[in-house]
Each structure stands twice: as C-alpha cells, then as structure tokens.
Amino acid sequence: MIILAAQLAAAVALLLWSTRLIRTGVERAFMPELKLGLKSLSGNTLSAAAGGGLAAMVMQSATAVALISAGFAISGMLAPHSALALVLGAELGSALMARVLILPVETVLPFALLIGVIAFFKASTRKMKQIGRIIVGLALVFISLGMIREATMPIGENAIIQSIATYFRDDLISAYVLGAVLTWAMHSSLAAVLTFATFATTGIIAAPVAAALVVGANLGGAFIPFALLWSAERPARLLALGNLLARGTLTVVFLAILLSGRIDLALFGATAGEQAIALHIMLNATLLLLALPLVKLIIQAAGTALPRHSDEESGSLSALDTDALDHPPLALACAQRELLRMSETVQAILVPVMHLFRTWDPEQARMIERREDEIDRMHFETKIYVSRLREHDLHPDQDKKTLEIVAMANSLEDAADRIAVTLVALAKKMSDEALSFSDEGLADIAHFHDQIVTNGQLALSVMTTGDAEAARQLVAEKDRIRIEEQKLQERHLKRLQQGATASIETSNIHQETLRVLKQINAAVSYVAYPIAKETGDLLDSRLVRPRSVGGSG
C-alpha cells in the first residue's frame, strides 16, 4: 500500500511539473507576443474573455493569465473590470484544456517525446528550444495521467480507501472543502481537476464525490491569485477579490444543486471522469455568461469590501542580519535576499510608471518616489553590510561573491533612479505641457515597456533560482532590446518625416523614454552576468579580437 501511495504521489508530482514545464516554455518563447495579443483583444469584454481563454489553453494555467491581467491593471493599461473579463475567459479556457488532456492519445506519445527532446537539444534558436520543452511537457502530462490511473486502480480496492470514499459520498460538503484545499496546495486548478477526474475514471471515488471535488477546485483555484496578489497594488487586489467573489458565489450555488440531487450527472458523460470534466466546463461557462455583463458591478462590490492598504513600506524590514556576519555563507545568503527585495521593489515601480504617461496621477508618482527612497536605503545598507563582512577572512569565492552583490545592488539602484527620477519627470513634463504621444508612438512605447517588465520578471526568476538557462536568456534579451530600441527610434523618425504633429511635439520625450527604458533593461539584466560568466556563456569582449594600442593587430 505504501508503494502504491508513493506511485500515486509521484504521478501527481509529475503532472504538476509537466504543466509547469509547458508554462515555462510558453513564457520564455512567447511572453511578449502573448501580452501584446491579450492587450489588443481587450478592447471589449467579449474579445478579452476570448483572449484570456486562448492564453490559458496555451499556458496551461489560468493563474498565469490572472497575474498578467493584474500587471495590466496596475500599469493602467486595462481597467480592473476589463482585466476581470480576461480572467473569466482564462478559467473557461483552462477548463476546456482539461477536456483536451483526457483524450486517448497514448499511441502518439512516444513520437511526441522524441520530437520534443530532439527539438530541445538540437534547436538552433531559443524559441524552437522552448517549443521542444512545450511538446515534452504535453507528452508528460498524458503520461502522468496514465500513471495516476495505474496507481489508483489497486488502491481503490483497499478497504480503508473504500470506506473513505463512502464517507465522502454522504458528505459532499466535506468533499467540496477538500477539493478547494487540495487545489490550493497543488497551486494548479487544472492539475487538481485532472487528478480528480482520473480518480473518478478508475472508480476510486463516485461521480457525485468527483463533482463536489471539482466544484471545490474552482473555489481553490480562485484563492490562488487572490493570495498571490493580496500584497500588490489596489487594482490587482480588486481583480483578485472580484474573481473570488464571483467564482465563490457560483460554486456555492452548484454545490447546493448537487446536494439537492436535482442534477443527473449521467447527462454529462458516459464515465464519472468525463462527467467531472463536463461539470467543470459547465460551471466556468455559466460563470462567464452570468458575470461577463456584470464585471463593472463585481469590481465595484470588491472595491466596497476591499480595505485600502497603505502604500508606505516599513523601513525597518531588512534581510541583513548583523548576527550572521560571523558566518560568511549565512551572511552572503542574507545579502542575496536583500538584493531580491530590491529587485522586487524595482519591479513594483517599473510596472505602474507607464500609466503616468497616459494619465498623470500625483499619488502614484509619490508612491514610486517613496519606494525609490526605500531602494536607496536598501542599496546603502547592503553596501555597508558587505563591507563589514569583508573585514572577515573570506574564501576567494566568497570574496568574489561580495563584489558581485555590490555590483548588482548598484545596478538595481541605477534602474530605480531612472524610473523614479527620469521617467516620472518625463511623464510630469508631458502633463504640465498638455502633450500626448501619437497613437503609434504610445503603442510602440507601451509594447517596449511590456518587454522590459517581462525581462524584469525574468531577472527575479534568475535571482531566485540561479538557473543558468534563464540567465543566458536574460543576457540575450539585453542585446535584443538594444536592437529593438534602434528599430523603434527609426519608426519615430519616419513619423517625423511624415509630419505627424503629435510626434513632432513629443519627439524629445519619446526618444528619451525609449533610451531610458533600454538603460533600465540593461541595469536589471546585470543580475544574470555573474551566472552567465561562470557558465562560460559570457564573452569578455564584443570585439572580434583585441587590438594593441596604436591600431596594429
């Protein structure tokens, strides 16, 4: 029994890892295009919902779409109710993907794995490599579901498991709560629903229990972005709370219908697993139909219930533990955590700064300035902390690490200065002089800003995981952004040649904004350089070969 339980746990773990593998591949290969597509489809609630659904199917995660939508809401690119439409569509897209992933495709799995692995290892481009990752992830999802079926069949014959399943058949409320808790623990509603459906297919749980678990999974799935975004800016919290209110209300209604016995689950499919998936789709489709016309009212209700968090950050918070200075490895870890806090705060002011170019908001500008002051404090304290650490006898590797930490802290502080001083000043100048970018110019800058934000998120990932591949990608992105900035400058010059009035009036500000965004990207990308250099992915010079003084080779 212990071996079977371990096999089941391993199969569920593989399912979680596989869905994450797909999401990682999509994010690394297509995130800028995905964000641009979502923004372009968000002109009305119906197209926003469709875009959210497609994005969730591609990314295998409605939560990922919710986080992207929250970023749009924070930056002012989308109103919270439009972002909520994206999330509602994403949940339906995720439910439809669950139906796709239970299709019988066992015969093609070996070919998919071969193609995916070959593409990953032999790819000549980064995108093709990530496409290989995605194909491997999809194949592993189907394999993990097969492993779950194989593990649950003998487990279902156990007397203890049968008694537990019988108990839940008589207590659907507990099954509903358990479904929500397990989904929260797995941090993936898609993986949870697939697991419950597989349990039902093998007969380990009855159809009504599977239905209650799936309904609970929808509640637990709404709690995931709610928890992740609760410390974010108010627009993101409005989005998360609105989604939780709408989804939580409907899951209670569906649970009540299940308890009343007025629904015949046999109408949803031939097997209990198919019935669970079909009910999941029906719940999300119903929510979309009912809530989509009411997204503004839902956000208003969330605003009424939502407490206003103070934007003031506690200046006493710090990861720099002075008691750890006598233990260099621990002290270095403390300094690294403080760097991560700096990077998170830089990202927190980078995301909303674009909103100031659309509509000047004095309170938001003050928030950015306050957080930049906090970054200045962290930067100063980190340098002092590292200088005190260097008074100890350090191993050469530790000594090298201290220099890297200071260099990264300098780079992050520089990025914060460019955001809070230069970009805010440019936005203020536009407001004071009643200027506005041309539609094409604003679209160029907004898309460029999106790419910088995405690279900022990648930088956070590099600092958290130390992943060499992600570090290499971030360094490559620095060069790509440099080329992209040149292209955007050329586009702007062409608009000037055509005599566009808005482009002429804002020419200096437009070009300076592009230049500063490129510099911010270079600053946040620096966190990848120590890793890339250590792995041999970083050249000492861009020159073809060094030349001696005087120009002779």
N, C-alpha and C positions, 0 to 999 in steps of 0.2 A: 504493500500500500504506500509506503514511504517513497519507493522508487517511482511509482505511478504519479504520486503528487509532485515529485521533483520534475518528472517529464512534463506534466501539465504546466507547472510554473515556468519551466524553460521555454515551452511553446508560447505562452503568453508574453514572456520577456522578448522572444524573437519577434512576435507580432508588433510589440511596441517599438522595438529597434528598427524594424523594417519600415514602418510608417514614418519614423523619424528620418531614415535614410532617404526616402523619397522626398520628404520636405526639404532636407538639406540640399539635395541635388537641384531641386527647383529654385531654392533661394539663391544658390551660388551661380546658377546658369541664367536665370530669367527674372530675378527680382526687379531690376529697373524697368524692364518691359511690362512686367506684371503690374507694378504700381501705376505706370503710365496708362495701361489699359483700364485698370479699375477707376482711375480718375476720369478718364474720358467717358466711361459708361455711367458715371454718377450724376449725369445731368438731370435725371428724374428718378423717382424711387423704383419704378419698374425695371429700367435698364440697370440701375445699381444692384438690385436684387439678382438679376441675371448674371451680372459680372461677378458678384460675390459667390454665386453658386458655381460658376465655372472655375474661379480661383480655388475654391475649397476642394473641388474634384481634382484639380491638378496638384495642389499642395498636400492633399490627404489630411487636411486639418482646417476646421472652421475656426479654431482658436488663433491660428496664424493670421487668418484673414481679419479676425477681430482686432488683433494687435496692429495690423496695417491700417485698418479703419480708424483706430484710436489715434494713430500718428497723424492721419489726415485731419481728424477733428481738432487735435491740439494745435496743429500748424495753421488752422483756419482755412485749409483747402476745401474742407467739407463741413457743413453744419452737422451737429450731432445727430439730427434725425435722418440725414442722408447717409451718414456712417452706419446708423442702425439698420437702414434698408440693406446695406451691404452685408451686415452680419446675419440678418434674417435669411437672405438668399444663400449665404455660405452654409448655414445649418442645413438647409434643404439639399444643397449640393453634396455635402458630406453624407447625408442620408442616402442619396441616390448612389453615391460611390460605394456605400456598404452593400447595396444590391449587386453592383458590378463585381465586387470582390468575393461573392459566394458562387459565382458562375463556375461550372465544371470545366476547367482549362488545364487539367493535370498533364495532358499529353504534350502541351507546348512548353511546359515549364523548363525542361532540360535545354531546349533551344534558346529560351529567353535568358537563362542563366549564362549560357555560352556567349550569346551576343552581348549581354551586358558586361561581362567580365572582360571580353576582348576589347569592347569599346572603351572601358575604363583604363585598361593598361596600355592600349596601343593608340589612344586618341592623340591627334596632333594639335587639337585645340582644347581650351578649358571647357567650352560648352559641350563638346562631344564627350569629354570625360564625365561630365555631370549627367549627361543623358544615359551613359552606361550605368552610372550609380542609380539613376531612377529605375531603369529596367531591372537591375538586380534587386532593388527594393521591392518592386511589384512582385517579382517571382518569389521572393522570400515571404511576402505577405500570404500568398496562396499556400506555400509550403508550411508556414506556421499554423495556418488554419487546419491543414491536414493533420499536423502533429497534435493539435488540440482535440480533433475528432478521435484520433487513435488513442490518446491518453484518457479521454473521458468515457469511452465505451466500457472498459473493465471497471473503472471507478464507479460507474453508475450501478453496478451490481452489488456494491458494498452495502451492507445493512444500515450502517450509520448514515451514509450518504442518502440512502432511500428515505430514512426517517427525517432527515433534514429537509429533503425535497418535499416530503409530505407536509411538514410543518409550514413551509412557505406557501404551499398550495392553499392552506387555510388562513394564511396571514399575508395577504398581498400588500398591506401597508408596510410591513417589515421588509418585504422584497423590494418595494419602491425605494425605501430609505437605503437599503443595502446597495441597490443599483446606483444611486446617487453617490454614495460613499466610495464604492469601488471605482466609479468613473473619475471622481476627484483624485483618488490615489493613483490611478493609471495616467492621469492628465491627458486623456485622449478619449473623447466620446466615441469616435469611430472604432478604435480598438476594443472598447468596452462592449459596444453593441455587437460587433462581430463575435466576440467571445461568448456573450450571452446567447446569440443565435446558434452558435456551434454547440453549446451545451444543450439547447433545445432540440437540435437536429439529432443528436446522439441519444436523446431520451433521458438525460440525467436530470432535467427539470421539465415540468409540464408546461404546456403552451401558456396558460394564464400567468404562471410564475415568470416565464420569459418575457411576457408582455409587460408585467409590472416592473421587472428589472430594466427593460428598455425605456419605459416611461421615466423611471428614476434616473436613468443615464442622461436623459435630456435635461433634467434639473442639475445633475452634477456637472454636465458639460457647460451650463451657463455660469456655474460658480467658478470655473477655471479662469476665464478672462476677468471676471469680477475681482478675484483675488489678485491677479497679476497687475491689474490696472488701478487698484484702490489707492495707491500712493502717487498716481500720476496726476496730471492737470485735470481741472474740473470737467472739460469736455469729454475726456476719456472716461472719467468716472460716471458721467451722465449716460454715456453709451453702454457701459458695462451694467449699470444698475437698470437701465431701461430694458435691456435684453433679459436680465434676470427676472424682472417683474413680469414681462410678457410671457416668457417661457415657463416660469414657475407657476403662474396662474393657469396656463393651459395644461400643464402636466397634472395639476390637481384635478382639473375637470376630467381628463382622460382616466385618471385613477378612480374617480368617482363612478365613471361609466363602467370600468372593469369590475368594480365592487358590486355594482347593481346587477351584473350579469346580463345586461341588455345588448351586449355586443357578441356576435358569433364570430370567433376568431377563425373558424374554418373558411370563412369567406375571403380571408386574406392570403390563403395559400394551402398547398397540399400537406406541407410539413410544418412542425412547430417553429423551425428555424426561419422558414420563408414567411410565416405569419408574423414573427417578431420584427423582421426587417420591413415588411409591408406596413406594419403598425407604426414603425419609426418614421417611414416616409410620409405616411398619412398625417401623423402628428405635426411634422415640420411643414408640410404643405398647407395644413389647416392654419397653422400659426402665421404663415406668410400671407395667406388670403385675408385673415382677420386683422393682422397687425399692420400690414403694409399701408393701408389707408389712414392708419391712426398713429404713425410714427411720431408726428409732432406732439400729439396728446400724451403719448407714452413718455417722451423726453420731458415734457412739462411736469408730468407726475413724478418722474425721477428727480427733477430739479427741486420739487417741493419737499421730497423726502431726504434729499442729499444734504448733509451738513457741509458747510464751507470750511475747507481746511485752510489754515494759514499758510501763506507762501514762505513764511520765514523758516529758515532752516536752523536747526540748533547748532551753534558754533562750537559747542563742547564735544560734539561727536567726532571721534577720530579712531582710526585703526592703529595709530602709532603708540604702542605700549612701551613706555620707558623701562619697565621692569624686564623687558625681553632683550635689552641692549647687551646684556652679558652673555646671551646665547645667539650668536650671529645668524644661524639658519632661521630661528624664530623671528628675529628682528627683520630679516630680509622679507620674510613672509608678511609681516605687519606692514612694511613699506609697500609691498606689492598690492596689498588690499587697499591701502590708501590711494595708490595710483588708480585702482579700479574705481574707487569712489569719485576721483577726479574725472575719469573718463565718462562715468555715468552722468555726472553733473554737466560736463561739456555737451553731451548728447541732449540733455534736458533743456539747454538753452539754444542748441542748434535747431531742434525741431520747430519751435514756435517762432523763430526770428523771421521766417518768410512771411508770416501773417502781417507783420508790421509794414511790409511794402505794399500790401493790399489796403489795409485799414490801420491807421496809426492808433495804437492803444497805449496810453501812458502807463497804465497799471502793469501791462505785460512788459513794457520796456523797463520799468522799475524792478520787476521780478527778475528779468535777465541780468540787470546790473547787480542786484543783491547776490544772485548765485555766482556771478563772476567774482565778486568780493570773496565769496566762500572758496572758490577755486584758488584765488590768490593766497588765501590763508593756508589752504592745504599744500600749495606749492612751497610756500616759505617753511612751513613746519616739516615737510618731508625732507627738504634740503638740510635743515638743522639736525633732524633725526639721523640722517645718513652720515652727516659729518661727525656726529658723536659716535656712531657705530664704527667709523673708520679709525677712531682712536684706538680700537682694539686690534690685536694681531689677527688679521684675516687671511684665509687661504686665498691664493691668487684668483681662483674662480669667484670667490665671494667679493673680493676687491673689484673685479671686473663687473660683477652684478650691481654693486653700489653705483658705479659710474653710469651704467645703463639706466638705472632707476632715476637718477638725477636728470639724465638727458631726456627721458620720456616725460618726466614731470615738467621740464622746461617746454617741451613741445606741446603738451596739453594746455599749459598756461598761455602759450602763444596763441593756440586755437581759440581759447576763451576770450582773450583780448580782441582778436579780430572779429569775433561775433558780437561781443557786448559793447565794444568801442566803435569799430569801423562800420559794421553792418547796421547797427542801431542808429548811428549818426547819419548814414546814407538814407535810411528809411525816414528819419526825422526831417531831413532836408527836403525830401520829396513831399512830405506832409506840409511843411511850412510854406513851400513854394507852390503847393497845389498841383504837383506834377504827377503823372502816371505813365507807366510803361505802355508801349503799344501792345495789342493783344498777342502778337507773335513774340515780342520781346519778353513779356511776362511769362508766356508759356515756356520759352527757352530757359529763363532763369529758374522757374519752378521745377522744371524737369532736371536741370543741373543740380539744384538744391536737393531734390529727391535722391539723386545718385550719391551725393556727399553724405546724406543721412544714412543711406544703406551701407556705405563704407564705414561710417561711424559705428553702426551696429556690428559690422564685421570686426572692427577693431576691438570692441568689447568682447566678442567671442574669442579673439586671439589672446587677449589678456587673461581671460578666464580659463581657457583650455590649453593654451600654448601649442595649439595644433599647427604643425609645420605647413600643411597644405593650405590652410586658411591664411597663414602669414604670407605665403608665396602669392596667393590670390590678391591679398591686400596691397602688396608691393606692385604687382602687375596693374592693379586698379589705379595706382598713383600715376603711372605712365599713360594709361588710357584716359584718365581725367585731364591730363595735360593736353593731350591731342584733342579731346572733346572741347576744351575751353577755346582752343585755337579755332575750331570749326564754328563755334558759337560767335566768336568775335568777328569772323568773316561774314556770317549771316547778318550780324548787326550792321556791318559796313555796307552790305548790299542794300539794306533797308534805308540807310542814309543816302545812298546813291539814287534811290527811287524817290527821295524827298519826303518820306513819311514824317509828318510833323511831330508826333509823339516820340519817335525815335531820335529826332534831332534835339528836342528839348531835354531828353533824359540820357543823351549819349554818354556823357562822362560818368554818370551814376551807373548806367547799365554796364559799361566796360569795367568800372571799378568793382562792382558787385561780383561779376564773373571772376575777376582776378582774385578777389579776397576769398571767394568760395574755393577756388583752386588751392590757395595757400592753406586754408583750413583743412582741406583734404590731405595735403602733404603733411601737415602737423599731426593729424590723428593717425595717419598711416605709419608714422615713425615707430609706433609700438611694435610693428612687425619686423623691423630691421634687425634687432638682436637675434631673433629666431631664424630669420632668413640667412643671416650671415653665418650662424652656427651650422646650419644645414648645407652651406655651400651654394645656396640659391642666389646670393647677392654678389655681384661683381664689385671689385674695388674701385673701378672707374668705368665710365661710359665710353672713354676713348678707345679706339681700335688698338692702339699700342702707345705706351708712354714715349714722349719725346724729350730729348735733353734740352737744356737751356740754350737758346740761340736758334732753335728750329731744326737742327740736324737730327736725323732718325737714330 
